[in-house]
Amino acid sequence: MRWTLPVLFCSAFIAIAADPIVPPDAKLETIFDGGVVLTEGVAVAPDGMVYFSDITFTHFSKAQKQPIEAGHIWRYDPKTGKTVIARSPSGMSNGLKFDAEGNLLAAEGADHGGRRITRTDMKTGKSYIVAALFEGKPFNSPNDITIDEKGRIYFSDPRYLGHEPIDQPVMAVYRIDPDGEVHRIITDAGKPNGVAISPDQKTLYVVSNDNGSTGIGRLRMKEDPEPTHKGRMALLAYDLSPEGKAKFRKVFVDYAPEDGPDGLVCDKAGNVYAAVRAENRPGICVYSPEGKEIAYIKTELPTNVGFGRGDEAKTLYITAGKSVYRIKINQEGYQLPAKK
């Protein structure tokens, strides 16, 4: 995700979309509004519980003269409507995904975070380090995760925030094989952010959201601001080989000069749901596999999206600001098949 300080937004949300994706009377429902700074990485477990990250920017806490929190992962129960802390500290987790065995994978970022990929066994509660180094150096700030049907993990590694040294020579996308070996597979995506694999396993979508800096909160933004130059703002499509290699195919959507997306997911039909952070048109943009926009859901500046499961497979969860929302749509989300 690309981070900015949260903004206030009217609670009256309107869904604007074209059939058959979003019903004309669909509306966003707020299910959580207690985040510290920014919610992210919403993912639904096989049992239907909804997990999401609460990223607690340390510079924001210091500016507000508040206790510095160490990041949290929350769990929302759709049946009871209750939200509780599932894991804290989170390692400043951002993107979350469940693997085929129902374990929770987390992309832990910088800013006193883990800068690694971890797996939490949901039966025991124990967490394991999946990858923390590449060529003997820490990652920049793992951001988002996607998993293919062969169990390979793909994650983006930009840097938007944090005081830690930047040890990798490029902001890249990596692949972790089931045997634990890590490969750097994409180095030409600009500043990679959200990642998602199409249901047919042939396309790896990568967001490039280059905000022009690596230290949000460390620049003068109000009085005597320090200017930055934004880079590529686009959703990119890469051909994904059966071996897990990625080759650039095309710019799927170009958002310049506005800001591009953050996180994204696919439905079963292969449509892409992107959390677009353009200030002139923030919301969830839905694209066909050919790159044509076919629906739009207006929100405040969103960070990520995720589908429910089972009876809630047509529920879309959205993280934005300090909150989490949901909306009923007409399409079922794509989920990684459970391991048999």
N, C-alpha and C positions, 0 to 999 in steps of 0.2 A: 504494500500500500504506500501511497504518497501521503504524508501527514501534513495537515494544517491545523491550527487551533480550531476547536469546535465552534459552530455558529448556532444561534438560536433559530428555530424554525417553527412555523405555525403548526399546530397539531391537526389541522384540517388537511388531510392528504387526499389527492384526487388521482385516480388511475386513468391514464389516457392511453388507450391501446386499440389496436385493430384486431378484430376477431380473426382467427380462433384462439389467440393466446390468452387474453385477459377479458373476462366478462365485463360488459359495459357498466355494471353496478358494483364492480369490485372496489374495495377500499382497503387502505392500509390500517392495520390495527397495531397499536403500541403494546408490546408485551414486556418491555423492560426499559427503564429510563434512569438507571442508577449507576452508570459508568463513571469512572474517575475522569478520564480525558477522551478516550476514543475506543469504541467497540470495533471488533474485527473478527475475521476468520470463522464465521458461523458454519457449523457442521452438525449433522444429525446422526446419532448413533443408531445401530441396528435395533435397539429397544425403543427408539422414538424420542429419546431425550435430546435436547438441543444444547449444544456446547458453543461457547464463543469466548474470544479473548477480550480482556479489558486492559488496554495498553496505558500504562500510567507514566506519562512523560515526566522524567525527574526534573527537568528545567521548569515545567509548568507548575509542579508542586512547590518548588523553591520560590517561584515568582509569587505564588499565592500564599506563601508562608504556611504551607500545609505539610503534614508528615509525608515523607517520601515513601510511596508504596512500591512494591516490588513486582507488580503485574499480577493479574489473576485470570483464571479460567472459570467461567460461570457455567452452571447447568440449569436449564429451564425445563420444567415438566409441563407439557401441553395439557395433560389431564387435570392437574391441580392448579396450574397457573403460577406456581411458586418457582422462584429463582434462588439458588444457593451457590456458594463458592464450591467448586469441584476440585480445584488445585491452586494453591498459592504458597510460595511464589510460583509464577508461571515461567520464569526465565525470560520475561518480556515476550511471551508468545504472540505471534501474529496469525498467520494462516494455520488452520487446523483441518485434518482429514482423518477419516476412519479407514483402516486397511481392511482387507478381505476377511480377516479374523476378528474384526471388531475392536482392534486396539486403536488408541488415539495417537496420531502423529502430530507433532507441533513444530512449527518453524519458529525457533527462538531467536530474537533479534539482538541488537546492540543496546546501548544505554543501560548498562549494568545487567544486561541479559546474558543468556547462555551462548549466543552466536553458534547455534548447532541445531540439528534435527534430533528430536527425542521421540520415543515410543512409550506410551503408558499402557500397561496391561490392565484392562478395565476390570478384570476378575480379581487381581491382587492389589491393584493400586500402585504397583511398583513402576518406576520409570527407568528407561534404558537409553543410553546415548547411541544413536544410529550413526551419526557422522558429525564430527566437530572440526576436522582439519582437512585441508587439501594441499598436497605437496608440503606437508609439515607446518602449514600456516593456518590460523583461524579464518573462518569465513567472514565476509564483510558484515552481513546482517540478514540471515535467512528470512524470507518474507512470505512466500506462498508455496503451497504443495499441491501436487496432483499425483495420482498413482495409476499405472496401467494394469491390465488384466493379467499380466505375468508377474505382478508383485514388485515391479521396479518403481522407485520413488523419484519424482522430478521436483526440483525446487529452485526458486529464483533467489539471487543473492546480491541485492543492491545495497546502498547505504543512504538513508534519509536522515538518520538521527543517531546521536551517540558521540561520546568523547573518545572512544577506543581507537587505536591506530587502524588504518585500512591496510590490511596485509595482502590481499589478493590484487593482482595486476589489472583485473578487469571485473566489471559487474557482469555476471554470467548466469546461465542456467546449468544446473548439475543433475546427473542421474546417479542414483544409488541402486546397485544391483542387489538381488537377494542374498548374495554372499558377502555383502558389505562393501564391495569395491565402489569407489566414487569416481565418476567421469565428468569432466567439464565438457558439455556438448553444444552449448550455444554461447558465442562471444560477440555476436553482431546484432543484438537486440536493443542496443542503446542502454537504457537503465531498466532492466527487467523487473516486473512486478507480478501481477496475477498470472497464473498458469492453469491450463485445463486441457485435458485430453478428450477428443471427440469419442462418442460411443463406439464408432467403428474402429477405433484405435489407430487411425491413419493420419490424424492431425494433432499437432501440439500447438495450442494457442498460447501466445505470450504477449502480455501487455508491456509496452515501453512507455513509462511515465517518468520523463526526465525533467525534474523541477529545477535543475541548475545548481543544486547545492547538495552537500553531504552532511550538513549540520543544522537542521531546523532547530531554532531556539538559540543558536549561537551567532546569528546575524542581527544587525540592527534593522528592524523592520518598520518602525514608526518614525521617530525623529532621526534625521540624517540617515536614511536607509541605505544599505549597501546593495546595489543592483545585482541581479543575477540574470542569466540568459537561459531560458528553457530550451531543452533539446527535443528529441522526437516524442510526440504524443500520438501513439498509434496502437492498434491491435494487430498483431502479426500472426500469420499462419505458417507453420513449418510442417513439411512432410515428415512423418514419423515412421521409420522403418521397423520391420519386425524385430530387429536387433536393438531397438531403442536409440537409434541415431536420428538426429534432427537436421533437416536441410531447409533453408529459407525458401518458401514458395511465393508469398506475396504479402503486401500490406492489405490486411483484411478490411480495416477501417482506419482512415486518417482523420484525426481530430484537430489538427493544427488550424488556427493558432490557439484554440481552446485547449483546456486540460483534457487528458484522456481518461481511461478507466483505471480502476484499482483491481478488485478481484472479479472472478467470473466463474460460471458453471455452464453445463449443457443439460438440455432435457433429452428424453429418450429419442426424439426425432432428430437430434443433432443441432438444434437451434442453440445459439449462444446468448447467455444472459450476462451482460457486463454492467458493473457498477461504475457509471460514468460520472466523473467529478467536474465536468464543465460548469462553471458558475452561471452561464447563461441558460443552461438546460440540464440541471443535475437530475439523475435518476437511473433507473434500470432500463437499458436499451437492449432489445431482443433482436438478434440477427438470424436470418436463415443461414444454412451451411454455405450459401453462395455469397454472403456478406450483405444482403439486403435487410434494412431495418424493417421489421414486421410488427413491432409493438414497443411501447414506451410507458413506463410507470414513473410518475413524478415523485421525487423524494427530496429531502435535504441532501447535502453532499454525502453520497453513500461510500462505504468502504468495501463491502463484500456481500455475497449472496450464497444461499444454499437451499436445497430442497429437503422437504420432509420425507418420511418413509411410510410404507404400509398404507393405512387409511389416509395419511397426510402426505402422500406422494405428490399431490398437486398443490401443496402449500409451499410458497416461496418465502424464505426468511431473509431479512435484509438488515445488515448492520450499518448504522449511520450516526455520526456524532457520538453522544453518550448513550444511545438507545439501540433497541432491536425491535424490528417490525415484522409483521407477516401479512400475506395477502393470498387469497385463494385464486388460482388460475385454472386454465383448462388443460394444461399439459403436465404430464408426469416427469419428474426429474430423473436424470440418469444417475445411478448409483453403482459403485464397483460391486460386481457379483460376489456373494459370500463364498468363502472357501469351503468346499465340501470335504 
